[in-house]
C-alpha cells in the first residue's frame, strides 16, 4: 500500500467535512488506513495537520479553557478576533481561576489569572 503524507490525509478529511463536521465514513477510512499501515502513533500529528488544513480553508478549531462556561458575548468576541468560521471546543477548568486560554492552529493566548499569578511568582524568585 502506498504511504500517504499527513497533508494528503488531512486534505482528504477536510474535503469530506461540511459545516465543521467530518463524515464518519471519512474518519473510519483514515483510522483504518493508519492502522493498516502501522502509523497509529502519528495520530496526534495527523489531527494537528487536519486542523491546519481546515484553518487554511477558513474553518478554525479553537480550544478554549475558562473557569466558567463562556457567555455569549465573550464567545462572539473571541470568534471575531480569531476570524473565519470558528468551531470552539470549550473546557471548564476551575484551576485557571479566571480569564481565558485560547489555542488555535499556529497561535496561542493564555490570559488566565493562574498564568498571571505564576508569572508574578517567577519574577519574585528571580
Buried (B, 14 or more C-beta within 10 A) or exposed (E): EEEBEBEEBBBBBBEBBEEEEBEEEBEEBBEEBBEEEEBEEBEEEBBEBBBBBBBBBEBBBBBBBBBEEBEEEEBEEBBEEBEBEBBBEEEEEEEBBEBBBBBBBEEEBBEBEBBBEEEEEEEEEE
